[in-house]
Amino acid sequence: MFSRISKVKSLLSDTVSFSSTLQIGDTSYIDGNALALAIQKKSETFHSVDIHFEDYDIFKKPFYIPRLYEPVISRFSNPNPFIRVGNINIIGISSSSVVGVGNVGHARMESRVKHIREVPKEIEETPIEDSINNA
């Protein structure tokens, strides 16, 4: 892998979370994996429930990487060995994402989220019209 020197004037990030990567400089391999269960309940009380990722099909499916069949012809000319970046301002990097300044040989990122919303059905009340008042 061709190596260069990454120069960043300033970098401000509020949040880097859930298997995310903020990489300055060259790296050979980045691998991130984030699994999440997002459960919403409308209830007065909360009862702890034993929940496992294996209980849901989305977490059992194999990671699919599509194969590229198109030939890629590339030519690079890097007369300057520096990657110069000014100011970077990032609000958030989350759920198996990458922000990189520099060369990355291989990146594999996976994020799977199962949303569960348990909202009780409300009884629909239809107004009963008084035939006497509508006359």
C-alpha positions as CSV (number, residue, x, y, z in Angstrom):
1,M,0.0,0.0,0.0
2,F,1.3,3.4,-0.9
3,S,1.9,5.4,2.2
4,R,1.6,9.1,2.6
5,I,1.7,11.5,5.5
6,S,-1.7,12.8,6.7
7,K,-1.7,16.3,8.0
8,V,-5.0,17.6,9.7
9,K,-5.1,21.2,10.9
10,S,-8.0,20.5,13.3
11,L,-10.7,17.9,13.9
12,L,-13.7,18.3,16.1
13,S,-16.1,15.4,16.7
14,D,-18.9,15.4,19.2
15,T,-19.5,11.7,19.2
16,V,-17.8,8.5,18.0
17,S,-19.8,5.5,19.0
18,F,-21.0,1.9,18.4
19,S,-18.1,0.3,16.6
20,S,-17.2,3.4,14.5
21,T,-13.7,4.5,13.5
22,L,-12.0,7.9,13.2
23,Q,-8.7,7.2,11.5
24,I,-6.0,9.7,10.6
25,G,-3.2,8.1,8.7
26,D,-2.8,4.9,6.8
27,T,-4.2,1.7,7.9
28,S,-4.3,-1.8,6.3
29,Y,-7.7,-3.0,7.6
30,I,-10.7,-1.6,9.4
31,D,-13.5,-3.9,10.6
32,G,-16.5,-2.7,12.4
33,N,-19.6,-4.5,13.5
34,A,-22.6,-3.0,15.4
35,L,-25.6,-5.0,16.4
36,A,-28.5,-3.2,18.2
37,L,-32.0,-3.9,19.5
38,A,-34.1,-0.8,19.8
39,I,-37.1,-1.5,22.0
40,Q,-39.9,1.0,22.7
41,K,-42.7,0.4,25.1
42,K,-45.6,2.6,26.1
43,S,-46.0,1.5,29.7
44,E,-46.2,2.9,33.2
45,T,-43.7,0.4,34.4
46,F,-40.7,-1.3,32.9
47,H,-40.1,-5.0,33.4
48,S,-36.7,-6.5,32.5
49,V,-37.0,-9.0,29.7
50,D,-34.3,-11.5,28.7
51,I,-33.8,-10.7,25.0
52,H,-31.1,-12.2,22.8
53,F,-29.8,-11.2,19.3
54,E,-30.2,-14.9,18.3
55,D,-34.0,-14.6,18.7
56,Y,-34.3,-12.5,15.5
57,D,-33.6,-13.6,11.9
58,I,-31.9,-10.3,11.0
59,F,-28.9,-11.2,13.2
60,K,-28.7,-14.8,11.9
61,K,-28.3,-14.0,8.2
62,P,-24.8,-14.1,6.8
63,F,-23.0,-10.9,5.9
64,Y,-23.4,-10.4,2.2
65,I,-20.6,-8.8,0.2
66,P,-21.5,-8.2,-3.5
67,R,-18.9,-9.3,-6.0
68,L,-17.7,-6.8,-8.5
69,Y,-17.4,-8.2,-12.0
70,E,-16.4,-5.0,-13.8
71,P,-12.7,-4.6,-14.5
72,V,-11.3,-1.6,-12.6
73,I,-8.4,0.1,-14.3
74,S,-6.8,2.8,-12.2
75,R,-3.7,4.9,-12.4
76,F,-2.4,7.0,-9.5
77,S,0.2,9.8,-9.5
78,N,1.0,11.2,-6.0
79,P,3.9,13.5,-6.5
80,N,3.2,15.1,-3.1
81,P,3.6,12.6,-0.2
82,F,1.2,14.7,2.0
83,I,-2.5,14.5,2.4
84,R,-3.4,18.0,3.7
85,V,-6.8,18.6,5.3
86,G,-8.0,21.9,6.8
87,N,-10.7,21.9,9.4
88,I,-13.0,18.9,10.0
89,N,-16.2,19.4,12.0
90,I,-18.3,16.2,12.6
91,I,-21.5,16.1,14.6
92,G,-21.4,12.3,15.0
93,I,-20.1,9.0,13.7
94,S,-22.2,6.1,14.7
95,S,-23.2,2.5,14.0
96,S,-20.2,1.0,12.3
97,S,-19.1,4.0,10.2
98,V,-15.7,5.3,9.2
99,V,-14.2,8.7,8.8
100,G,-10.7,8.4,7.4
101,V,-8.0,10.7,6.3
102,G,-5.3,8.6,4.6
103,N,-5.1,5.3,2.8
104,V,-7.3,2.3,3.8
105,G,-6.4,-1.0,2.3
106,H,-9.6,-2.8,3.2
107,A,-12.7,-1.7,5.1
108,R,-15.6,-3.9,6.1
109,M,-18.4,-2.4,8.1
110,E,-21.7,-4.0,9.2
111,S,-24.6,-2.5,11.1
112,R,-27.8,-4.4,11.9
113,V,-30.7,-2.8,13.9
114,K,-33.9,-4.5,14.9
115,H,-36.6,-2.0,16.0
116,I,-39.4,-3.2,18.2
117,R,-42.3,-0.9,19.1
118,E,-44.9,-2.2,21.5
119,V,-47.7,0.4,21.5
120,P,-51.1,-0.7,22.9
121,K,-54.1,-0.2,20.6
122,E,-56.3,2.6,21.8
123,I,-60.0,2.1,21.8
124,E,-61.5,4.3,19.2
125,E,-64.3,6.3,20.5
126,T,-66.9,7.5,18.0
127,P,-69.1,10.3,19.1
128,I,-72.8,9.4,19.2
129,E,-74.8,12.1,17.7
130,D,-78.0,13.0,19.4
131,S,-80.7,13.1,16.7
132,I,-82.7,15.5,18.8
133,N,-80.0,18.2,18.9
134,N,-79.2,17.9,15.1
135,A,-82.8,18.6,14.0
